[in-house]
Amino acid sequence: MNKHRVFEIICVVFLAAFILFMSSGDSYSDKTVDEVFEFLPQSAEFKEFQKIGKNKIKEEFGFEFDSIDSFVYYASDSVMTVDELMIIKLKENAKADDITEKIEQRVKEKQILFEGYAPEQSALLKNYALSYKDGFIFYCVSENSTDAMIYFLESLK
């Protein structure tokens, strides 16, 4: 084979790899936050808690809402109850890294706070669920956080 033919084959292989790489990116769901939340069997459990608004989320987590399309966040009024559920839908093409890092940082801080005197709450915080899929971030602290995350992932199919 001549050099030109080898070069053509290499270019075609790289082009195919590039196309596969670009087409395998994250998809973006057209579902709403409310649709995803209502799919969770645990939604009834969390509706008993307080629905938290944007200002409180900024205060608690330090989120900037530039990349957030919509959200739902339920938590308890009680300082001793660590159960909480948050579902965030990002704007299309927004990155989840900054938000997930802030959630992880807040969980670590709460774990340190509860570690010495509230072992049950500390255990719940250690088993939190955090996931990103199809433009949604899911965060849950609960006895059923793993189950809730499984339903979250199912709801996006």
N, C-alpha and C positions, 0 to 999 in steps of 0.2 A: 504494500500500500504506500501511496505517496504521502508526503507531509500534509498536504492540503486536506486530504480525505480524513486523516487522523484528527486534524484541527476541527473539521466540521462535526465529526462524531463527538468530540469533547464538548463543543459548543451546544449541541443538541442535548446531551446528557445534563449539562449545567442548566440549560433552559428548562428542561423537564423538572429537575430538582427545585428550581426557583418557583415554578408554577405550583408544584405540590406544596411547597413551604408557604406560599402566599395564600393558597386556598384552604389550608388546614388551620387557619386562625380561629379565634374565638367567634362563636356566633352571638347574635344579640337577640334576645327574646322579645316578642311583642306583647307578652303578658304584662299585667299591671301588678304593682306591689300588693294591692288588695286581693287580687286573684290568687297570688302565690300564698299570701297569709291565710286566706280562707280554706285553702287546700290542706293545711296542716290540721290534724286532729287536735293538736295542742292549742289551737287558736282560741278555743273556748276557755281554756285554763288561763291564758294570758289576758283575755278580755277582762278578767277580774281585777287585773292590775291597772295602773294609771297609764293612759296614753300620753306619751311624752312629746313635747313640741320641739321645734327647731332651736329655739334659744337655749333650752336645757341641754340639748345634744351638743351644741357648740361649747357650752360650759363644761360638760362632763367629758367629752371626747376631744374637743378642739378641732372639729371638722370645719372645713370651708365647703360651702355648698355649691361652688362653681361647677363641680363635676357630678353633682347629685341631681337626678331627675325627680325622684320621689322616694319616700321612706315610710315605714311604720315602725314604731318603737314603743314597747310596753315594758314597764318596770314597776316595782313596788314603791310605795311611799315610805315604807319602813327601812331604816338604815341597816337593820339586821337581816333583811331579805335580799339575797343577791340574784334571785331569779330575774331574768330579763330576756327579751327577744327583740331583735332588730333585723329588719329586711330593708335593704337599700337597693334601689334601681339606679344605676349610673347612667349618665348621658351616653349616647352612642359614641364609641371610640375613646371613652374616658378610661383611665387606668385605675385599678383597684388598690395598688400597692400602698399608697399614702394612707388611705382609710383603714386598710387591714392592719397596717403597722400601728396606727393610733389605737385601734381596738385592742390589739395584743399588749400594747404598753399599759393601757388602762386596766386590763385584766391582771397583769403582773403587779401593778400598784395595789389593786384590791386584794390580791392573794397575800401580799405582805401585810396589809392592814388586818386581815382576818386570821392570819396564820396562828397567832399566839393564843387567841381567846375564843375563837368560834370555829371548831374543827369541821362541823358539818358544812358551813358556808365555804370554808377554805377548800374542802373536797369538791364541792360543786364548781368552784372557780377553776380548779385544776382540770376538770373534765368538760370545759366549755367547748362549744362547736363553732367553728369559723370556716366558711367556705365561700368560694367565688365561682360563679358559673353564668354564662350567657348574659353578662351585664348586671347580674345581681350579686350582692354580698349578703350572706346570711350569718348572723351571730346569735348564739343562744347559750344561756346559763340556766340549767334546769336539771332535774333528775332524769328527764327524758330528752336531753339535748341531742344525743346521737340519733334517736328515733326521729326527732323533729328535723334534723339535717337530712336524713334519708328521704323524708316526705318532701322537703324543700327541693332536693335534687330530682325527685320524681315529678314534682309539679312543673318543672321546666321542660319536660319531654313533650 
